[in-house]
Amino acid sequence: MELTRDQILSMKAGRDMDRLVEEHVFCWIAWQEQHGVHLMVTFQKPGEPEPYKRFQDWKSQMDRFSIIPFSEIDIMKRAVYGDKNFSTIVSETWKVEQLAIQKFGVSYAYALASVIGGTVIKDTDGLDDFVTRYSGNLLGMLHATPEQRCKAALLAALNL
């Protein structure tokens, strides 16, 4: 499913938004592990080895692991380890913002201003236009909520 700008802006803070941030901003990979009759989900972060490689006999453990789409993660069917509360806990949100600034630069700032101000602007509008239109909202950007910062990071990541 391809996300739209309106879908992201209408989302509420919570698990669904956090999972989108994990997938699109942090680029985590969700792995399902069959552990007896139980299903578990763990996340592989960029640069980390596959989760089955944590075991000494990792070649024999590979069969228990498979990549699962984020859309299929259901906490009623699987135990999930490693989820973060990016859209509700400020200390976690700072990690999102740091990465968004590093990866997306000014596109993240434009996205945050548009989430707060409600007007879409792009890199092509130029910095002068940005400052002119959003000078009243710059203070608002400093006080943006975790939800708004996560929405902006998603918009920047998906180039919406």
N, C-alpha and C positions, 0 to 999 in steps of 0.2 A: 504494500500500500504506500503510495506516495503522499506525503503530507503537504498540506497547503498552509499558507500564511494564516488564513482565518482559523483553521483547525488549531494551530499552535497558539494563537492569541486567545482562543476561547477555552483553552485547557485550564484546569485548576491545578494548583500545586499538589503534589502527591506522587505516589508510586509510578503512575503512567508517565508523567513528565520526567521523573528521575530516570526511568528506563530509556527514554528517548535521548536524554543527555548522555547516559552511559554509552549508548549505541552510536550516536551521531557526533557528539562533541569529543568524548574521550576515546571513541573507536574501540571499545571493549568488544570481546568476542564471548558469547555465552556458550558454555559447554554443559551438556547434560551427562551425568554419570549414573549408570545403573549400578546400584550397590545392593545386591540381593534383590528384594522386592521393592526397595525404595528408589526413588528418582531424586537426584540432587542436581542443583545448578550452581556452577561457580563461574567466575569471570576471569578471562585472560586479558591482561592489560598489555598495551603495545610494548614490545621488547621483552616480555616475559615468555618463558617456555610454556608449551602446552601443559595442561594440568596433569596429564598422565605421566609426565616426565618427572614428577615429584617422587615417584616410586623407583626403588633400585631395579626392580624387574619391570621397567616401564613398557617393554615390548609386549609382555604378556597382559599388561593392564590396558593397552590401547583399545581393545575391543569393548571395554566398558564405557568409553567416552565417545560422544558425538556432538558436533556443533548444532545448536538449536537456535532458530530465529527468536529474536526478542519478543515478537508478537505471540509466541507460543508459551512463554513463561507464565505459569499459573501456580500461585502459591498454594492453591488447594490440592494440587497434584504433585508438587515438587517442593522440596526444601531448598531455599535459595540462600546462598552464602555470598556476602560481599556487596549487597545492595547498599547504596548510600542515599541519604536524604538531602540531595542537592537543592531541591526547590523549597525546602522548609527550614533548614538549619543553616544559619549564617556562616558558621565556620566551614561548612562543606561548600557553600555557595562561592566563597572566596577562591576555592580550588577551580571551580568552573570558570570564574572570571579571569583568573590568572592564565589559564590555558586558552581561553577565548581571545584574550588580548595577544597572547603569543602567536596563536595560529591564524587569527583572522584580522588582527590589527584594527584599523579604523573602521572596517566593516562591522565589527562588534559594537563600536561606539555609535555608529549610525543606527544599527538595529536597536540598541538600548534607547536611544533618543526617540526612535519611532514607536517603540513599545510604550514609552511614557507619554509622548506627545500625540500619538495616534496618526502621524503622517509618515508615509513611506518616503525614505530618501535613500539614495544609492551613492556609491563612490564617485560616480560621474557628476554629481551635483557640486562637488568641490567643497573644500574646507570653509571658505568664506561664506558660502550659502548655508552650510551647516551651522556655523556660529551665529549668523544673522537670524536664522529661523528658530534656533534652539537655545539662544542665550538665556531666555527665561526658564528653560528646562534643565540647564546645566546643573543647577542646585538639586533639581529633582533627580538627576542621574546619580548624584552622590548618595541620595537617600532612597534609591530604588530597592524594592523588596527582593528577596531571594527568587520569588516566582518570576518577577520581571527580568531579572538578570539571566535566569535559565531560559526564558522565552527568547531573549535577545541572542543568547549563545546558539540556540537552535536555529533561529532565523539566519544568523551568520553562517553557521555550519552548512545549512541547506541552500544558502544563497537565495533566500526568499525576500 
